Each structure stands twice: as C-alpha cells, then as structure tokens.
Amino acid sequence: QLYLVESGGGWVQPGGSLTLACSGSGFPLDDYDIGWFRQAPGREREGISCLDLHGNEDYAYSVKGRFTIYRGSAANTGYLQMDSLQPEDTAIYYCAAVRGRGTGCTRLVRDYHYWGQGAQVTVSS
C-alpha cells in the first residue's frame, strides 16, 4: 500500500518558521514529483509549491520568497521550509506525489495521485 506521512506542523508566532516533512511509504518518493498544498477553513485546497525530478521548483505568489521546497538527504523524504509565517498562512498543509515525467511539476490538485493526511499549521500571537 502506498501512502505519504507528514510531520512538523504546529503553532508559531507571526514571523516564525516551521519545516514540514513528507515521507513516502511503499514507493520511492525520489521518483515522484512532490507537491505541497494547503486548505484554510472555508476555502478550497490550493497548491503552494511543487518540485519535479530534476529539481525544478514552482511556488504560488503568496509564498514565493518565504517558502522553500526540497528533498532531504534521507531517502524518500521531501520538505517544505516555511519562513516569515503570517496569520494568513494558517491552514492544514498536505503533501502529495505523482509519478515524475521529467516535464516540470504542477500545483493542480487533480494531477496528484497520492496524498498525506494533513498537518495543521497555526500562526498567531
């Protein structure tokens, strides 16, 4: 059975940082494009970042320059480093994966096949 497991969510004050981790179980995540999504209460799930097999990154305007997506040295793990967090970043964050095709990554929900369970990130003072 293939699934993703997220960790690293929590509470942080405005201006703070958090790092989310995404581990693949049952499949080689290194062969997959990784996407990070978030869903705030009452809003649709939005793609905020993605990373393809060749290391090409893409970010939503709302997080560009503050968030960084990368693969860790440990096999089968992806990360989302989040800096300068603001209250509007409060949401449930999801990682997702789709078999990489080497043609760039996508931030569209419909393009991803495997999803993590979600991690709550709360930014408040």
C-alpha positions in Angstrom: 0.0 0.0 0.0 1.3 3.4 -1.0 0.9 6.4 1.2 2.5 9.6 2.5 3.1 10.7 6.1 3.5 14.3 7.1 5.1 15.7 10.2 6.3 19.1 11.5 3.1 21.1 11.9 2.2 23.1 14.9 1.8 26.6 16.3 4.1 29.5 15.6 4.1 33.3 16.2 4.0 35.7 13.2 7.4 35.9 11.7 8.4 32.5 12.8 9.4 29.4 10.9 8.3 25.8 10.6 9.5 22.9 8.5 7.1 20.2 7.2 8.4 16.8 6.3 6.7 14.3 3.9 7.8 10.7 3.8 6.8 8.1 1.3 5.9 4.6 2.3 5.7 1.7 -0.1 7.1 3.6 -3.1 10.3 5.5 -4.0 9.4 9.2 -3.4 12.6 10.1 -5.2 11.0 9.0 -8.5 7.9 11.2 -7.9 7.1 14.9 -8.3 6.2 16.4 -4.9 3.5 19.0 -4.3 2.6 20.9 -1.2 -1.0 22.2 -0.7 -2.9 23.9 2.0 -6.6 24.4 2.9 -7.8 27.1 5.2 -11.3 26.9 6.7 -14.0 27.7 4.2 -11.6 27.8 1.3 -10.5 25.4 -1.5 -7.3 23.4 -1.3 -4.6 25.4 -3.1 -1.2 24.3 -4.5 1.5 26.4 -3.0 4.7 24.6 -4.2 6.0 21.7 -6.2 9.3 20.1 -7.1 10.0 17.8 -10.0 12.5 15.0 -10.6 15.1 17.4 -11.9 14.9 19.9 -9.0 12.8 22.4 -10.8 10.6 24.3 -8.3 7.5 26.3 -8.6 5.7 28.5 -6.0 2.4 30.3 -5.6 2.8 34.1 -5.4 1.5 34.1 -1.9 4.5 32.1 -0.6 7.3 32.8 -3.1 10.4 34.1 -1.3 9.2 32.8 2.1 8.8 29.0 1.5 11.3 26.5 0.1 10.6 23.0 -1.2 13.4 20.5 -1.3 14.3 16.8 -1.0 16.2 15.7 2.0 19.4 13.6 2.1 17.4 10.8 3.7 15.7 8.7 1.0 12.0 9.1 0.4 11.6 12.4 2.2 10.5 15.8 1.0 10.4 19.1 3.0 8.7 22.4 3.0 10.7 25.1 4.8 8.3 27.9 5.8 9.8 31.3 6.9 8.2 34.6 7.8 4.9 32.9 8.6 1.9 35.1 8.9 -1.6 34.5 10.3 -3.0 34.1 6.7 -0.7 31.0 6.3 -2.8 29.2 8.9 -4.2 26.1 7.3 -4.0 22.3 7.0 -1.0 21.5 4.9 -0.9 18.4 2.7 1.9 16.8 0.7 1.2 14.9 -2.4 3.1 12.9 -5.0 2.7 11.9 -8.6 5.0 9.8 -10.8 7.5 12.2 -12.3 7.6 12.5 -16.0 10.5 14.9 -16.2 8.4 17.7 -17.8 8.1 20.0 -14.9 5.8 19.9 -11.9 2.2 21.0 -11.4 0.4 22.7 -8.5 -3.0 21.4 -9.5 -4.8 19.2 -7.0 -6.3 17.0 -9.7 -2.8 16.0 -11.0 -1.7 14.2 -7.9 -2.4 10.6 -7.0 -1.1 10.1 -3.5 -1.8 12.3 -0.5 -0.7 12.7 3.1 -3.2 13.0 6.0 -2.5 16.7 6.5 -0.7 18.7 9.2 -2.2 21.7 11.0 -0.2 24.9 10.9 -1.4 27.8 13.1 0.2 31.2 13.0 -1.0 33.5 15.8 0.2 35.7 18.6 
